[in-house]
Amino acid sequence: MSVPENGKLRVYIPATIPMLRQLVDEREVFPLGATAFAVTPALREAYAAGDDEELAEVAMQEAARASLRLLAAERDGLDDVGAEGEAATPGSPVYRRAVIAADVTGAKLRPDLDDAVVKLAGPISYDQVASVHVDLADAEPQVAKAVDVIDAADLGDTDAEFVLGDAEDHQLAWYATQELPFLLDLL
């Protein structure tokens, strides 16, 4: 893996709004399964063309797709009840994909899982976060539908892949780390 001169690797960590709240409140977060995505040698090899910026976008898209899986697990774990005890609805902030971009050391390649997958050595501190990327409100209906079909899409269901594509057509908005507390207050 090509690591920058400073020894740090930019990784893209799938997240949810509650995970972002944890990051702000506790000043660190440990990604589920220590899984993140990055521009790895296997990812470079999988694409015949593409510069570092384009490959970073691919890694971020993979993290955003993994965020859908986290949203599905969160929804199922909440038994359709929101964090405040309200019924979860497609208009709820729970249906926004989130990705944390962070600079880390010690990430290990996991090509057995996928081309862009890396395993992190430990939790991510607030100081390691370079930016946060979150869906805007207009993406919520499509993200909610994608959460319902993510497993079917993974298994090749073409109708589910179409629904997933509708959600993935929405670009994640970029936020600087100092903006994160204000963003979370607005949700």
Secondary structure as the mmCIF struct_conf table of DSSP 4:
data_model
#
loop_
_struct_conf.conf_type_id
_struct_conf.id
_struct_conf.beg_label_comp_id
_struct_conf.beg_label_asym_id
_struct_conf.beg_label_seq_id
_struct_conf.end_label_comp_id
_struct_conf.end_label_asym_id
_struct_conf.end_label_seq_id
TURN_TY1_P TURN_TY1_P1 GLU A 5 ASN A 6
BEND BEND1 GLY A 7 GLY A 7
STRN STRN1 LEU A 9 ALA A 15
HELX_RH_AL_P HELX_RH_AL_P1 ILE A 17 GLU A 26
BEND BEND2 ARG A 27 ARG A 27
STRN STRN2 GLU A 28 VAL A 29
HELX_RH_3T_P HELX_RH_3T_P1 LEU A 32 ALA A 34
STRN STRN3 THR A 35 PHE A 37
HELX_RH_AL_P HELX_RH_AL_P2 PRO A 41 ALA A 46
BEND BEND3 ALA A 48 ALA A 49
HELX_RH_AL_P HELX_RH_AL_P3 ASP A 52 GLY A 77
TURN_TY1_P TURN_TY1_P2 LEU A 78 ASP A 80
STRN STRN4 VAL A 81 VAL A 81
TURN_TY1_P TURN_TY1_P3 ALA A 83 GLU A 84
BEND BEND4 GLY A 85 GLU A 86
STRN STRN5 ALA A 87 ALA A 87
HELX_LH_PP_P HELX_LH_PP_P1 ALA A 88 ALA A 88
TURN_TY1_P TURN_TY1_P4 PRO A 90 GLY A 91
BEND BEND5 SER A 92 SER A 92
HELX_RH_3T_P HELX_RH_3T_P2 PRO A 93 TYR A 95
STRN STRN6 ALA A 98 VAL A 104
BEND BEND6 THR A 105 THR A 105
STRN STRN7 LYS A 108 LEU A 109
TURN_TY1_P TURN_TY1_P5 PRO A 111 LEU A 113
TURN_TY1_P TURN_TY1_P6 ASP A 115 ALA A 116
STRN STRN8 VAL A 117 LYS A 119
BEND BEND7 ALA A 121 GLY A 122
HELX_LH_PP_P HELX_LH_PP_P2 PRO A 123 PRO A 123
STRN STRN9 ILE A 124 SER A 125
HELX_RH_3T_P HELX_RH_3T_P3 TYR A 126 GLN A 128
STRN STRN10 VAL A 129 VAL A 134
HELX_RH_3T_P HELX_RH_3T_P4 ALA A 137 ALA A 139
HELX_RH_AL_P HELX_RH_AL_P4 GLU A 140 ASP A 154
TURN_TY1_P TURN_TY1_P7 LEU A 155 GLY A 156
HELX_RH_AL_P HELX_RH_AL_P5 THR A 158 GLU A 168
TURN_TY1_P TURN_TY1_P8 ASP A 169 ASP A 169
BEND BEND8 HIS A 170 HIS A 170
HELX_LH_PP_P HELX_LH_PP_P3 GLN A 171 LEU A 172
STRN STRN11 ALA A 173 TYR A 175
HELX_RH_3T_P HELX_RH_3T_P5 THR A 177 GLU A 179
HELX_RH_AL_P HELX_RH_AL_P6 LEU A 180 LEU A 186
#
